[in-house]
């Protein structure tokens, strides 16, 4: 009995020292004491009772023997009915109990006042105080401990009643954790956040849309663009301040970085939307025709990715060998294009060689088709091998450039050669029935002279043209 009383007096004295401020801080690693909360699920409405459970996890590096704290919350939205002590110190104490100051709850200004000890006047006391009993000297309580060191995981359960729609923010203050020598751990040794609870329907922001606007007057067409992000609030309350982080893949660059959009508190009311301009201009990197842009909210689990397409790509490969053949096989050409010389198919002859082919476009808006030589051969058919690619220095090549002409509806023939450009335009009025699209006629022209070198073996003359079919509205 004497031994038991001695331990009881020791622990209570340790707690009293903690109430007026521990003598000196203990040196220890950071965030080994972590407080968290289990909040109610679903919507809490006015007139509904709900519980918030305060959990604690303590590592062996930072055992504790006692603690105290204040808790404050937004007055008017909720009120505290009572507090139930948790089991953290119960198992840890040799006497299967703990020292606990039963709380005195004050709802007049939203503050809990804990600890009605005669040593601390109830009118000014604001600490929830609790400690283990009968803990051997030099030992403390931690969650993974056994025997005298083993603990529960609950510090306290707060029993609230919801009063009015709004957001009640609760925050701890005046936090003290006692180490095995009854000294106070520094704030770097623990994590003790607050929590909040919405009464009524809370705001819920979602990224609803990412839209793009192409810049005009740039080559290749539509290689620059701007973007907007639309955010919707699917909840009933006005949103709080938030931010939107916008990122993009390696296919493009942006003139502003980082791309963070501020969403001001109250920007978006319940069940409404707001559109924000993304800072800067996006520019497609060389050779790229699309890029993915992602917008993500910081405080809500909502993000959206959308891909900007500058053009629908396709390639036109032109191969030829003197005395042999030339073929053109672009995407959506309805029949192969071959040159015919002297009644013999697949031959290039000296002089002008021409052939026609059809090109089909399907679109539900106005469109245009441009053609460019992206290989650096400047529209010259150049020595080429399928296994080795173009010859070094892009030579030899045919003396004359290939030319490509079309017969766009409503205008005369247009001819393209180096450096390429706009080939044709069209709109929905030419689309055929049954999604058949519109066919355009192309003429490929290649002049050969006697001075053009004859190639042997696996080499042929080759040209790759890239076309861009893109919407103009």
C-alpha positions, 0 to 999 in steps of 0.5 A: 500500500505504501508503495502504491501511494508513493507512485500516486503522489509522484505522478500527480506532482508530475502533472501539476508541474505540467500545468504551470509549465514544464521545467525544461524541454526534452530533446527528441526526434520530431513527430513521434507523437501524432494526434488524428481524428475520426470524423462522422461520415455523411452529411451532418444537419442542424439538430443532429448529434455527432461524435469526433474521436481524438486518436493518438499514436506514440512511438517508442522514441517519444513515450509519454506519461501525461498531457494537457491541451485546450480545444476551441471551435467556431461558436454558433455552428455546434456546441459540445455536449460532453467529453468521454475519456479515452483508453490511452493511459488505462492499460499503460497504468499499473493500477489499470486507471489514470489520473483525469481531470473531468472536463467543465464545458463552456459553450458561451464562447466556443472554448472547452475549459478542462480541469476543475482542480482546486489548484487551477481556478475553474474560471480560467482553467482551459486544460484537458489533463490526463496522465498514467498512474503507477508508471515506473520511473524512467518509463512511458506509454507508447502504442506498440509497447507491452506490459506497463508500456502498452496503451490504447489509441483514443485520447477522448471522444467529443460529443457535439450537437449541430446547431446551424449550417456552416463550418465549425473549425476546431483547433487545439492550443496550449499543448503539453506532452510530458516525457518520462522525466516529467519534462515537456516535449517541444512542438517539433516532437508532436503533430497535433492538428485541428479539425473542422465539421460542416453542418448542412451541405458542404461545398464540393468543387470539381474541375468540370472542363478544360477548353482551348483557343488556338492562336491565329497566324502561326506556322504550323497552324494552331501550334500556339493556344490558350486554355481556360478551366471551368470549376463547378461547386456541386455543394450548396455552400459557397466555396472556400479559398482554393487553388488550381495547379495546371500542368502539361506534358513535354509536348509543349511549353508555357510562357508562365510558370508555375501555373497556379490559379487562385480561387477566392473564397466565395468565388463559386456559390452552391451549384454554380460554375466559374471559368478561370483563364490559365496564365500564359500561352502554350506553344507546341514543341517542334514536331508535336501536334498535341499536348495533354493539359491537367488541372487539379484542385488543391483542397478537393480530390478533383482533377481533369486532363484534356488533350489539345490537338493542333491538327489531325496528322497524316503523312504522304510518302513519295518514292521513286526510282528512275525507270522504276516506280513512284507511289503516293499513299497518304492516309484516307487516299481512296486509291493509290497514285502511280505515275504512268509513262508511255502507257507503262505504270509505275515509271518516271519518265524524263519530262513532266510526270503527273498523276491524280488521286482522291483525298477524303475529309470528314468534318462537322465544322469548317476545316483546312488542310496544309502540307509541309516537308518536315524532313528537310528535303525541301520537296526534293525527292532524295536518295533513300534506303528503307534500312538506312534512311536518307543519304548523308547530306540529303544528296543526291536528289532530283533537280526539280521539286515535287509539286502538289495541287488541289481543286478545292470546291469554289476556287481555282487550282492551288499549287504547293511546293517548297516550303508548303502551306495551305492546300485547301479549305472546306466546310460541312456543306460539302459533306456527303450523305451517310458520313461519307465526307467530301472527296478532293482531287489532288495532282502530283507533278514531278519533272525529271531531267536527263541529268538526274542521277540513276540509282541502283541497288536498294536505293530509290528517290523518296519524299515524305510530306506531312499534312495537317487537317484541322478545324478552323472554327 
